[in-house]
């Protein structure tokens, strides 16, 4: 009789544990769904650039959802363009949002292109990414951004001790500190790179934030 009761209690406990895990995973999946719905858009930092009297570069930022089955379920093509000249593409990359396991926070992997010119203006021809292969991309080791929900949207942060990037032009290895803030009005990006001595070599140490406002002209 005692053994039967113990088996019954174990079964009940196991059922409760499975239900709790399922509920936790459902909440995590909902966070991912909300994040990937909010992230895409056409953005600019024109107001910030004007307020700085032109000292802060005026940029257009495109974050376009793309179908890239061999890369992930939630993939985005990202392109920065000079606001005064659409022919000046300043940066291209890929974001991949990974669904968390067992209720963990969503993670966004940042990837660079092996041949950037091949994918230029990808936000205008998104079908191109159906053929995107892992060999077309270069991972930024240690630079994953972990996203957390806030009352108004999401914030993300990387591990500045682990994230390493190559300096533009010299190829020098730099330590990168990155953060993001995302809501329905826009996205703010903090990007500061330091050399081995801790000296800032990329980004504005006084104000590293680029504050992008969501535009109304995104076709996706």
N, C-alpha and C positions, 0 to 999 in steps of 0.2 A: 504493500500500500504506500509506504513512504517513498519507495523507489519510483512508483508511478507518479506520485505528486511532484517529485523532483524533476522527472522528465517533462511533466506538464509545465512547471515553472520555467525550465530551460527553453521550452518551445515558445512560451509567452514572451520571455525576454528577447529571444532571437527575432520574433516577429516585431516587437517594438523597436529593436535596433535597426532592422531592415526598413521599417516605416520612417524612422528618423533620418536614415541615410538618404532614402528616396526623397523626402521632403527637402533636405539640405541640397541635394543635387538639383531639384526643381528650382529652388531659389537661385542657385548658381547659374543655371541655364537662363533664367529670366534676366539676370544681371548682364550676361553676355548678349542676349537679344537686344536689350535696351542700349547697350554700348555700341553695338555694330549698326543700330538704326540711327544713332545720334552722330556718329563719327563722319560719315560722308558729307561732302559739301564743297562749295566754292567760297573761298575766304579772301579777305585782303586786310592789310594793316595800314591803309591810307590815312586813317585818322591819327594813328600813332606817329606816322611819318611826318604829317603836317605839324603835329604838336611839338615835334623835335626839330622843326625848321629844316627838315631834310637830312638831319644827321642819322636817322634810322632809315635804312633802305626801304623803299616802298615795294611791296611784294604782292603777288597773287599766289594763293595756295590752293591747289586742287587735290581733293581726297576722294577718289572715285572707286566705288565697289566694282570688283571684277570677278569673273568666273575663271579660276585657275585650279582645276580639280587635283592636279598633282602637287600643289603647294599647300592647300588648306581649305577649310570650309568658309572662312571669313578673311578674304584677301582684298587689299586696297592698293591701288596705284596712287602714288603721291608725287606731285611735281610743283616746284617753286619757279615762278616766272617773274621777271622784272615788270613792275606795274606799268612802266612807260614804254616797254618794248616786248611784245609777245614772242619775239624771236629769241630773246635772251633767256634760255632755260638755265637756271642756277643750280638746281638739284633735282634728282630723281631717286625714288626708292620704293620699296614695297613694305607695307605693314601686313602682318598676319596676326589676327587675334585668335588665340587658342582658348578653347573652352576649358574651364578649370575642372580638376578632378576632386571629388569629395568635398565640394563647397569652397575650394580655394579661390582666391581672387583671380580675375582674368589676366592673362599675360599677353602682351603685344610684342612680337618679334620684329626687329627691323632688319631689312635685307637691302643690299645694294646690287645693281646690275653689273654683270661682267661686261656687257656691251651696251652702255646707256643709249647710244644713238638709235639702236634698233627699236627701242621702246618709247622714244620721244613722242610727246603729245598723246600718250596712251589713253588719257581721259577722253579723247575724241574718237578713239577706235578701240573700244574695250573688248571686242571679240578677239583681238590679237592675243589676249592673255590666256585663251583656252589652250594654247600650245606652249605656255610657259613651263619650263622644266627646272628642277632643282639645280642643274648645272648652269643655268642662266643667271643664277643669283650668288651673292657672296654674303654670308652671315656676318653680323657685327657681334663678335664674341663678347658675351657678358653684358650686352646692352639691352636686354629685355626690359620692357616697362611693365610694372605691375599696376593695374587699375583698381581704384576703390570708389565706390559710389558715395556721393555727397548729397546734401539736401537739394542742390540745384543741378547736379550733373555727375561728373566724374573727375578724379584727379589721378595722375600717374607719376611714378618715380622709378628711376633705375638705380642700380648699385654703382655709385661713382668709383668705388674701389676696384670694380671688376671690368667696367666698360672701357675698352681701348679702341681708338680710331686712328686712321692715318691722316696726318696733316696734309692739307691741299698743297700741292706743289713740291714739298720736300719729302713727303712720305714718313716723316718722323712720327713715332708712336706717341699719342697723347691720351690722357685720361679724361673721359667725358662725363660731365654731370648733366643729366637731362631730366626735365619734368614737363608735365602737360596738365592743363586744366581745360575741361570741355563742358559746355552747356549748350542750350538751344540758341544762344546768341553768338557763340563763336568758340574759338580755341586759342589758348595761349601756350606758347612753347618756350621753354627755358633751355638754352644749350650753351654750355661753357666748357671749353677745352683747355687743359693745363699740361705743361710739359713735365719732365721728370723732376724739375726743381720746384714745381708748383706755380710757375708763372703762367698767367692767362695769355694764350696765344690766339684764341678764337672766341669771339663773343665780347659783349660789353660788361666788364666786371661791375660797373656801377648799376646797370639795369640789364640783365641778360634776357629779359622777357621780350618775345615778339608777340604782340597782341592782335590776333586776327579776328575780324568781325565776319559773321556769316553773311554771304551775299544771296540775292534772290534769283541768280541766273544759273544755278547748277541744274543740269538736265537730268540728274538721277535722284 
